[in-house]
Amino acid sequence: MKSHLSLYFILCLSFIIFNSTMSRSQTVIPLWPDGKIPNDLKNRNVQEKIEAGNDGILRISNIVLPVLSAYFPDKPNGAAVIICPGGGYSIEAAGHEGVNVATWFNSFGVTAFVLKYRLPDDALWSNKHEVGLEDALKGIQIVRENADKYKIDPSRIGIMGFSAGGHLASTASTHWYLAKDLTGLKNLSNPEICKPNFSILMYPVITSGPFKHAGSFEKLLGKTPSQEQLDFYSTEKQVSDKTPPTLLVHATDDKGVPVENSLLYYDALRKLKIPASLLVYESGGHGFGLAQKLKGSVHSWPESCKAWMIGMGFVK
C-alpha cells in the first residue's frame, strides 16, 4: 500500500509540473482521491509517459492516474466544459486538443477541465472498455458537486471530445444514465449528476459500421468484439431523448475519421428533435485542434462554437 500511495503522489506531482509549464491558472483534481481506482489490476510495471514529438504534439500514454486539470478564467460566466483529448485510445494529445483549448475557453469566461482519462489496456484494467467512460462520468460528477466552489452553474456543464476523445464524449452523452452499471459509480443515488448539459464533438469517432475508425474500436473492444458490443459503443445507435444538445465539427477531407461519423450522429439527433448543429468544412484534415495555422474556413470553427454556446444559452 505504501509503494502504491508513493506512486500516486509522484504522478500527481509530475502532472502538476507538466501543467504549470502550460498555464499559470490550473488545479489538478484526482478523480479517485482515495487511491482506489476502479477496475485496477495493480500492475505497475507500466510507466506513465509524457512526450513531446517532433511534430509538436504533446502525447500522454500508459495512464495510471486519471485526473482533471482545471483552468479558471479571470471572469467566469458560469459555463464549464470538460475536454477529452484524442489519440485513438492509444495516447492523449493533451496539448493542442487539451490545454490549448482550455485556455481558449478561458478567454471568454468558460471554466475548462482537461480530462486525463484511462486508456483501454488489458494489462492495467479489468473491463478495459468501461474505464474511460467511468473517468468521464466521474469528472462530470466532481465538477457538478463542486459547482459553487468553482463558480459554475450546474445546469451549464458540457463535455467536449476530439477524435477518439469525441467517441468518449459521445458515449458519456448517450450512456450517462447507465452510470450505476459501472464499477466505480455503483453507489450513485442519481445518475443525472453525471449527465452533461451539452456536447461539443470534434471530428469524433462515432460508428462501428462501414465508416469506423478501426484502430479506436480495436483498442477499446479488442480484436474480436461481439456485434452487441459494437452496437453498444456505436453511439449514433445509442442516441435517445436523454441525449443532450450537441455541436459537431468535421472536415470533409478527414482521412483519419470519415465525416460520415458526424453526419450519422447528427442525423440520429435530428430524428429525435434534439437541438444539434453541424459544422462541416471543405478542408482541414484530421486533428486540427483550434485550426489557427490552417487556411480556409476551418480556422473559424472556434468563433462559430462560441456563437453556438451563446445562442443555446450555455454562455450568458
Summary of the structure (lengths in Angstrom):
residues: 316
radius of gyration: 18.0
end to end distance: 47.0
largest distance: 54.4
contacts: 1109
relative contact order: 0.12
helix: 37%
strand: 18%
